[in-house]
């Protein structure tokens, strides 16, 4: 499922309110790309949080391995 990025008709930079319609097509595309990247960063941060919780609940030194899985040193 794709997440829709909300659109706004104005935005603020350095206390100046600007209309999206006043921007060039290239600038509009850059803003859209930044919104997409921000959404992806947020998604990846959530995934990292899930992975960190999972690894904290089961640190490798606490895993119980069957004796057949242990490496033998010769």
The 8 nearest C-alpha neighbors of each residue, nearest first, counted from 0:
[[1, 2, 3, 4, 42, 39, 38, 35],
 [2, 0, 3, 4, 38, 35, 39, 42],
 [1, 3, 4, 0, 38, 5, 35, 39],
 [4, 2, 5, 1, 6, 0, 35, 38],
 [3, 5, 6, 2, 34, 35, 38, 31],
 [6, 4, 3, 7, 34, 2, 31, 8],
 [5, 7, 4, 8, 3, 31, 9, 34],
 [6, 8, 9, 5, 10, 19, 18, 4],
 [7, 9, 19, 18, 6, 10, 20, 17],
 [10, 8, 18, 19, 17, 7, 16, 11],
 [9, 11, 17, 16, 18, 12, 8, 19],
 [10, 12, 16, 15, 14, 17, 13, 9],
 [13, 11, 15, 14, 16, 10, 17, 9],
 [12, 14, 15, 11, 16, 10, 17, 9],
 [15, 13, 12, 11, 16, 17, 10, 9],
 [16, 14, 12, 11, 13, 17, 10, 18],
 [15, 17, 11, 10, 14, 9, 12, 18],
 [18, 16, 9, 10, 11, 15, 19, 21],
 [17, 19, 9, 20, 21, 8, 10, 16],
 [18, 20, 8, 21, 9, 22, 17, 10],
 [19, 21, 18, 22, 8, 23, 9, 27],
 [22, 20, 19, 18, 23, 17, 24, 27],
 [23, 21, 20, 19, 26, 27, 24, 18],
 [22, 24, 26, 25, 27, 21, 20, 28],
 [23, 25, 27, 26, 28, 22, 29, 20],
 [26, 24, 28, 23, 27, 29, 22, 30],
 [25, 27, 29, 23, 28, 24, 22, 30],
 [26, 28, 24, 30, 29, 25, 31, 23],
 [29, 27, 31, 25, 26, 30, 32, 24],
 [30, 28, 26, 32, 31, 27, 33, 25],
 [31, 29, 33, 27, 32, 28, 26, 34],
 [30, 32, 28, 34, 29, 33, 27, 35],
 [31, 33, 29, 35, 30, 34, 28, 36],
 [32, 34, 36, 30, 35, 31, 37, 29],
 [35, 33, 37, 31, 32, 36, 38, 30],
 [34, 36, 32, 38, 33, 37, 39, 31],
 [35, 37, 39, 33, 38, 34, 40, 32],
 [38, 36, 34, 40, 39, 35, 33, 41],
 [37, 39, 41, 35, 36, 40, 34, 42],
 [40, 38, 42, 36, 41, 37, 43, 35],
 [41, 39, 37, 43, 42, 38, 44, 36],
 [40, 42, 44, 38, 39, 43, 37, 45],
 [43, 41, 39, 45, 40, 44, 38, 46],
 [42, 44, 46, 40, 45, 41, 47, 39],
 [45, 43, 47, 41, 46, 42, 40, 48],
 [44, 46, 48, 42, 43, 47, 49, 41],
 [45, 47, 43, 49, 48, 44, 50, 42],
 [48, 46, 44, 50, 49, 45, 51, 43],
 [47, 49, 45, 51, 46, 50, 44, 52],
 [48, 50, 46, 52, 47, 51, 53, 45],
 [51, 49, 47, 53, 48, 52, 54, 46],
 [52, 50, 48, 54, 53, 49, 55, 47],
 [51, 53, 55, 49, 50, 54, 48, 56],
 [54, 52, 50, 56, 51, 55, 49, 57],
 [53, 55, 51, 57, 56, 52, 58, 50],
 [54, 56, 52, 53, 57, 58, 51, 50],
 [57, 55, 53, 54, 52, 58, 51, 61],
 [56, 58, 54, 55, 59, 53, 61, 62],
 [57, 59, 60, 61, 54, 55, 56, 62],
 [60, 58, 62, 61, 57, 54, 63, 55],
 [59, 61, 58, 62, 63, 57, 64, 54],
 [62, 60, 59, 58, 63, 57, 64, 56],
 [63, 61, 59, 60, 64, 58, 57, 65],
 [64, 62, 61, 65, 60, 59, 66, 68],
 [63, 65, 62, 68, 66, 69, 67, 61],
 [64, 66, 67, 68, 63, 69, 62, 70],
 [65, 67, 68, 69, 64, 70, 63, 71],
 [66, 68, 65, 69, 64, 70, 71, 63],
 [69, 67, 66, 65, 64, 70, 71, 63],
 [70, 68, 66, 67, 71, 64, 65, 72],
 [69, 71, 68, 72, 67, 66, 73, 64],
 [70, 72, 73, 69, 68, 67, 66, 65],
 [71, 73, 70, 69, 68, 67, 66, 65],
 [72, 71, 70, 69, 67, 68, 66, 65]]
